[in-house]
Each structure stands twice: as C-alpha cells, then as structure tokens.
C-alpha cells in the first residue's frame, strides 16, 4: 500500500510544471535569505494583522466590514522589561529636558530649578528621572473590499486576478502620567520629603509648560492609511498528496491619509504609517491537508518612502516627544517584515470554523537627516564636539556617535502575536443566505515584544461574497 502511494506521488511530481517549481523555489529562497515577512501597517501602536481569509478568496469577490477595539497600558522596552508607552522615545530625565530648553531658548532662559530653589542648589544639573506611564485605546471600523476579475482576450488569459482596498475609520484616546523615579536618579534627590516632592513635581510641570506640551487626554477621530492592492491566485486540486493548494501573491501601496502624531501631546500616536507612502509584497501558500484542515504561511515585506515634516527632535539625550527643538526632519524608515504561520479547522460543527495563527513582526532602524543650513540650534544629529550640554559636560565625538546610535536603536521594534478566530460560515452550515455571509470574532494577543506598545485587539465582522 505504501509502495503504491509512493509510485503515485512520483507520477504526480513528474507532471508538475517545471517552470512553476523553479519559480516557487526562487521565491522561497528569496524569502528566507532576505527575511521577507510583511505587514501593511508599520505602527507599533496598532497591529491591524491581516486575516488569511482576505487572501484565499477562491476567486470570488467580497466585502468584509468589521468593528474593532484596541487597548494598551504598557509597552515592551528596548532590551527587555516593561516601559511606559511614551517611554518608547526614551526615558524622561529632567536634567536632559532642561538642557534642551537652555540650548533652544538661549542664555535668557532661567533653569526652573534655579527659579524655585536658587542658583547654587544641589539639584542643578543632576539626573532626576520620572516614569512616564501611558494608555492608548481605540475603537473603529475597518473596511475591506476585494473585486475578482477574469482577464482574457488579446492572447492574454489570467485567472485569479483581483483588486482590493481597505481603510480603517477610528477614534483614538491616549493619556500620560508622571511618577518620580528616585532609584534611577542622582543621590541628591534620593530621599525627598513630601514638600520637596511636591516642589519637584511643580518644577517638572513648569518645564513641560515651557516646552509647550500638554498633559491629559488626547482624543482624535479620523482615517488610517488607504491600502490599495492587486492579487494573483493559483490553486490546484489533489496535488502533492494535498487535497488542494492555494498560492496567493499580493502587491500593494498605502497612501498616507491617516492621522499623524501631534507634537503638542507627547502621548499621541500616529494611526498608521505616520505620513509615509509605502509599498508591500505578500505571498501566502495554503495547503489543505485533508477536507477542512488547512495550514498556511503568510510572508512579505513593506518598504516606506522617505518624507520630511516638522517634528520634535532631540538636542542631545532627551526623548524626542519632550524636546524643545522642533524642526523639519527627513525620515528614512527601516523595512518592516512579517512571518505568520496558521492552522485552520473548518466546519467543526454546523459551519463553525476555528483559526489560530502566530505572527512575528519586525521593524528595522529608521534613519534621520537634519539638512538645515545656516545658523541654527544643533540637533543630536549634528552636535559639535566640545558643546557644553550642562555644567561640566562637554561633548566628545564618542558621546555624539553613541547617542545617535542609541536614538536609532529606539526606532527598532519587534512584536509577537497569537491570534484566535472563530468563524460561522453560513454556506457550510447549509443555509442558503444572500451573499453567503461568514461572521467572525478575532482576538489578537501580543505575548512578547521589544520596543513596541503592548496592544491587544478584539474584532467582530462579517465577510460577504458575491
């Protein structure tokens, strides 16, 4: 019996188109050697993980509106451990933030510590750190549309071609709060009395007022980025000992119509691509091992184009969202990659499907360019050797180089998600409903990460075919 199966398998392999095999081999070699693993969204605040059902369409058109909510109250710090969400830009040290104000506003600016406690106070030029905790919540509607086209004529026949679009409409609410961190601060502020702690918090609020940043809630309604794509689908029945094989390719572009972060609110978050045009390529092979049992693998990459816009930019060590310097900064984002294997068990009972998948997201370092000319306040990207940042601290070339590398490292992030989805397929259940709707509930749980917001997302929606 086993020998017969092997013989049949040999015949099957010989009949497979050799060119197709070469193409598949080349694709997978490229994937694993250059780490193609894509996401259509490069935000480390909102996942928007793609559903495999949006790819494996069986040459049908569909529309799939869904409602979602997200929640996050902490972040995975770079290098391990937890951090406040605003701390993804770096730790808040009052000394660094005041130094930024002094560099930008010049000698007329009086240190708020000196204003409160006098010119010879022990707190001056000492490291005084605060934890900056934050929360991000969102609710919204995600619209996905896919239109299947059968292209033929002029000696051209292409089956499995479709075009689609997706865009989220969402409301986002963020907030931040400060807590003094004596452990990470200088010895001069280790053992403060209640009155001194109140005074220190008053000084910190004065500094933030001088920066022109606002505390409290930031609430914004708007669209995310618009995703436009073209897809190509191949499928085979009873090949390679599989009941069916689907191979899906997708090439797309995202238009930056979404809401960007607000320089006035340090807790604010860009809805999606933060103003960058981007392009992406995905590949998704799915194998039906036996009836209603499938495994698949979603891979791809996303490349964002450069853009230049006004943002807060550190003078030296202060976090970007708490810098006094605001300039036109050119940003060259790093590549974003994704790999997402999954398992689908369909029609377990009366049209109930269950899907589970793992997703690994990776975003590489962003690069920044300060191209200003003439007389200007230096940013951390073009600081001069010998600059006195605070009393007794004159910058060396190593200080400047190490600080640039440290800031770049903060832009790199990783995410590890596990996703569970329950779906009710009306057609599998034997219902003859209009548009054969499938109703789904999805939960995306981030169980690990590095340099990313610890966001969980719950989604309910319907996919209607036509």
DRENPAKE-921736 format. One record per residue (C-alpha): x, y, z; residue number from 1. Coordinates in steps of 0.05 Angstrom, whole numbers. Layout:
% DRENPAKE-921736
((X,Y,Z),NUM)
...
% end
This chain:
% DRENPAKE-921736
((0,0,0),1)
((56,48,19),2)
((94,29,-45),3)
((33,46,-88),4)
((26,113,-55),5)
((99,128,-68),6)
((92,109,-141),7)
((30,153,-149),8)
((67,210,-115),9)
((125,202,-164),10)
((78,207,-224),11)
((46,269,-194),12)
((113,304,-185),13)
((133,290,-256),14)
((71,322,-283),15)
((81,387,-244),16)
((103,444,-289),17)
((179,451,-282),18)
((178,526,-291),19)
((128,533,-234),20)
((173,492,-189),21)
((233,536,-206),22)
((192,599,-192),23)
((169,572,-125),24)
((239,552,-105),25)
((266,620,-123),26)
((211,655,-85),27)
((222,615,-21),28)
((298,622,-26),29)
((290,697,-31),30)
((242,697,28),31)
((287,661,75),32)
((352,693,54),33)
((329,765,57),34)
((277,755,112),35)
((214,775,76),36)
((158,777,127),37)
((109,835,115),38)
((57,878,147),39)
((14,931,113),40)
((18,974,175),41)
((82,999,207),42)
((52,1026,271),43)
((79,997,336),44)
((15,1020,370),45)
((-39,986,329),46)
((-30,916,299),47)
((-82,911,242),48)
((-59,840,228),49)
((-83,813,161),50)
((-133,756,160),51)
((-113,698,114),52)
((-186,695,91),53)
((-174,762,57),54)
((-123,727,12),55)
((-152,658,-1),56)
((-214,681,-37),57)
((-227,621,-83),58)
((-236,671,-140),59)
((-295,707,-110),60)
((-307,780,-94),61)
((-323,800,-24),62)
((-333,857,25),63)
((-316,849,98),64)
((-332,906,146),65)
((-310,895,218),66)
((-313,932,284),67)
((-251,932,329),68)
((-227,957,396),69)
((-155,961,420),70)
((-126,972,489),71)
((-55,983,515),72)
((-29,1009,582),73)
((44,990,578),74)
((99,974,528),75)
((156,925,518),76)
((221,964,530),77)
((280,961,483),78)
((328,910,513),79)
((274,875,555),80)
((226,890,611),81)
((167,937,611),82)
((163,1012,599),83)
((111,1067,596),84)
((84,1077,526),85)
((112,1148,519),86)
((179,1120,542),87)
((188,1085,475),88)
((222,1150,455),89)
((269,1145,515),90)
((270,1159,590),91)
((248,1226,617),92)
((306,1258,655),93)
((291,1329,679),94)
((364,1348,670),95)
((363,1329,596),96)
((297,1364,583),97)
((320,1428,617),98)
((385,1425,577),99)
((344,1421,513),100)
((306,1484,534),101)
((370,1521,550),102)
((401,1503,482),103)
((339,1525,444),104)
((319,1587,483),105)
((389,1612,497),106)
((421,1647,556),107)
((358,1685,573),108)
((324,1621,596),109)
((329,1610,671),110)
((331,1539,696),111)
((265,1526,733),112)
((303,1492,790),113)
((343,1556,798),114)
((279,1597,796),115)
((249,1555,852),116)
((309,1538,895),117)
((365,1588,879),118)
((428,1590,836),119)
((471,1543,879),120)
((421,1488,893),121)
((444,1415,897),122)
((390,1394,846),123)
((420,1434,789),124)
((450,1392,733),125)
((433,1328,769),126)
((398,1268,737),127)
((325,1270,760),128)
((284,1216,726),129)
((209,1206,720),130)
((170,1146,697),131)
((120,1167,642),132)
((62,1118,640),133)
((11,1120,585),134)
((-52,1089,558),135)
((-78,1081,487),136)
((-148,1059,469),137)
((-183,1058,402),138)
((-249,1038,371),139)
((-263,1036,298),140)
((-290,1006,234),141)
((-245,970,185),142)
((-270,964,113),143)
((-241,912,66),144)
((-263,903,-7),145)
((-238,853,-58),146)
((-261,850,-131),147)
((-245,788,-172),148)
((-232,799,-247),149)
((-224,748,-302),150)
((-177,778,-353),151)
((-177,748,-423),152)
((-171,770,-495),153)
((-113,793,-539),154)
((-79,725,-527),155)
((-78,740,-453),156)
((-112,695,-402),157)
((-103,708,-328),158)
((-148,675,-278),159)
((-147,691,-205),160)
((-134,766,-212),161)
((-167,812,-162),162)
((-161,884,-139),163)
((-177,909,-69),164)
((-176,965,-19),165)
((-180,973,56),166)
((-182,1032,104),167)
((-198,1039,179),168)
((-241,1094,209),169)
((-223,1101,282),170)
((-225,1142,346),171)
((-162,1141,388),172)
((-154,1164,460),173)
((-86,1170,494),174)
((-62,1196,562),175)
((1,1201,603),176)
((21,1208,676),177)
((87,1221,712),178)
((116,1186,773),179)
((183,1206,804),180)
((235,1151,798),181)
((285,1161,855),182)
((321,1095,842),183)
((346,1118,774),184)
((361,1189,797),185)
((422,1223,828),186)
((437,1215,902),187)
((419,1288,913),188)
((345,1272,904),189)
((342,1202,934),190)
((308,1219,1000),191)
((259,1275,988),192)
((208,1298,1039),193)
((136,1306,1018),194)
((143,1381,1009),195)
((205,1373,966),196)
((170,1320,923),197)
((112,1369,913),198)
((162,1422,893),199)
((198,1375,845),200)
((132,1358,811),201)
((116,1432,806),202)
((184,1444,772),203)
((171,1386,724),204)
((103,1416,705),205)
((136,1484,694),206)
((188,1451,648),207)
((133,1418,607),208)
((96,1484,602),209)
((160,1516,576),210)
((165,1460,525),211)
((94,1476,501),212)
((70,1404,512),213)
((2,1387,541),214)
((-15,1332,590),215)
((-82,1297,597),216)
((-123,1261,545),217)
((-110,1266,470),218)
((-171,1245,430),219)
((-173,1243,355),220)
((-222,1217,303),221)
((-201,1201,232),222)
((-179,1152,179),223)
((-120,1107,177),224)
((-79,1098,114),225)
((-112,1074,50),226)
((-89,1006,25),227)
((-95,992,-50),228)
((-71,925,-78),229)
((-72,875,-134),230)
((-74,800,-121),231)
((-59,738,-162),232)
((-84,670,-141),233)
((-66,600,-165),234)
((-100,537,-139),235)
((-93,463,-153),236)
((-135,404,-131),237)
((-104,338,-108),238)
((-31,357,-118),239)
((30,336,-78),240)
((-14,290,-35),241)
((-55,351,-14),242)
((-129,357,-24),243)
((-118,428,-51),244)
((-63,480,-55),245)
((-73,555,-59),246)
((-17,603,-76),247)
((-31,677,-69),248)
((11,737,-87),249)
((-5,809,-69),250)
((27,874,-89),251)
((2,938,-57),252)
((13,1010,-38),253)
((-12,1050,22),254)
((-30,1124,16),255)
((-15,1166,78),256)
((-85,1195,90),257)
((-84,1175,164),258)
((-76,1218,226),259)
((-5,1233,248),260)
((21,1242,318),261)
((13,1311,350),262)
((77,1347,373),263)
((36,1383,426),264)
((16,1318,461),265)
((74,1271,479),266)
((25,1214,489),267)
((-5,1219,419),268)
((4,1163,369),269)
((2,1161,293),270)
((-56,1119,269),271)
((-14,1080,219),272)
((45,1100,174),273)
((60,1169,205),274)
((56,1205,138),275)
((96,1157,94),276)
((76,1128,27),277)
((94,1054,26),278)
((93,993,-18),279)
((89,920,1),280)
((92,849,-27),281)
((60,788,5),282)
((59,714,-12),283)
((12,664,21),284)
((14,589,6),285)
((-43,549,38),286)
((-46,473,38),287)
((-109,434,52),288)
((-82,371,84),289)
((-149,337,84),290)
((-220,361,79),291)
((-229,425,121),292)
((-159,422,153),293)
((-111,474,126),294)
((-43,502,143),295)
((-14,565,113),296)
((42,615,117),297)
((37,690,104),298)
((102,725,87),299)
((122,791,57),300)
((155,858,67),301)
((137,932,70),302)
((180,990,46),303)
((164,1061,66),304)
((187,1122,26),305)
((224,1180,57),306)
((186,1241,80),307)
((202,1308,113),308)
((157,1341,164),309)
((160,1384,227),310)
((173,1341,289),311)
((205,1349,357),312)
((278,1328,351),313)
((326,1317,409),314)
((382,1366,421),315)
((420,1311,457),316)
((394,1257,504),317)
((323,1280,518),318)
((265,1239,489),319)
((241,1265,422),320)
((170,1276,448),321)
((197,1320,504),322)
((247,1361,464),323)
((246,1437,459),324)
((272,1434,387),325)
((221,1428,331),326)
((250,1424,260),327)
((236,1398,190),328)
((267,1328,196),329)
((276,1278,139),330)
((259,1207,159),331)
((281,1145,121),332)
((242,1088,154),333)
((270,1018,162),334)
((239,958,129),335)
((181,922,162),336)
((178,846,158),337)
((128,793,178),338)
((120,718,181),339)
((54,687,202),340)
((41,612,201),341)
((-30,589,216),342)
((-76,529,223),343)
((-150,528,202),344)
((-200,476,223),345)
((-264,486,183),346)
((-336,463,193),347)
((-321,432,261),348)
((-396,432,274),349)
((-452,464,234),350)
((-408,515,198),351)
((-363,533,257),352)
((-290,545,237),353)
((-231,556,283),354)
((-166,590,264),355)
((-103,601,303),356)
((-40,636,279),357)
((26,664,303),358)
((53,730,276),359)
((123,757,282),360)
((132,830,263),361)
((199,864,256),362)
((216,936,240),363)
((288,957,228),364)
((322,1022,248),365)
((297,1087,220),366)
((347,1138,194),367)
((341,1213,205),368)
((373,1271,168),369)
((379,1342,193),370)
((393,1380,129),371)
((387,1451,156),372)
((438,1503,136),373)
((460,1570,165),374)
((457,1588,239),375)
((411,1542,278),376)
((406,1505,343),377)
((441,1439,334),378)
((403,1374,340),379)
((434,1309,365),380)
((448,1291,292),381)
((498,1348,281),382)
((523,1367,350),383)
((593,1397,355),384)
((649,1367,396),385)
((661,1410,458),386)
((589,1434,465),387)
((573,1443,539),388)
((505,1409,546),389)
((502,1422,621),390)
((552,1447,672),391)
((615,1405,668),392)
((591,1362,609),393)
((628,1377,544),394)
((612,1330,487),395)
((664,1284,456),396)
((658,1252,388),397)
((644,1186,423),398)
((587,1218,462),399)
((556,1244,398),400)
((564,1178,359),401)
((538,1135,416),402)
((478,1180,426),403)
((459,1177,352),404)
((464,1100,354),405)
((422,1098,418),406)
((367,1141,387),407)
((366,1098,324),408)
((360,1035,367),409)
((296,1063,398),410)
((263,1062,329),411)
((273,987,321),412)
((217,942,346),413)
((192,871,348),414)
((123,841,361),415)
((100,770,375),416)
((25,758,368),417)
((-20,698,376),418)
((-88,704,343),419)
((-151,664,355),420)
((-211,668,308),421)
((-279,635,310),422)
((-320,640,246),423)
((-390,619,228),424)
((-396,601,154),425)
((-469,604,134),426)
((-457,564,70),427)
((-420,508,106),428)
((-478,506,155),429)
((-526,492,98),430)
((-560,560,98),431)
((-579,590,31),432)
((-570,662,53),433)
((-558,720,6),434)
((-483,734,-5),435)
((-463,672,36),436)
((-440,713,96),437)
((-388,689,145),438)
((-388,720,214),439)
((-322,722,252),440)
((-293,742,320),441)
((-218,753,326),442)
((-173,765,385),443)
((-101,788,374),444)
((-58,779,437),445)
((13,806,440),446)
((51,759,486),447)
((121,786,474),448)
((157,844,441),449)
((215,893,442),450)
((207,968,434),451)
((133,962,419),452)
((67,981,451),453)
((33,921,485),454)
((-32,926,446),455)
((-89,875,446),456)
((-144,878,394),457)
((-214,848,391),458)
((-251,847,325),459)
((-320,825,302),460)
((-342,827,230),461)
((-375,795,170),462)
((-348,774,103),463)
((-400,773,47),464)
((-383,742,-21),465)
((-412,760,-89),466)
% end
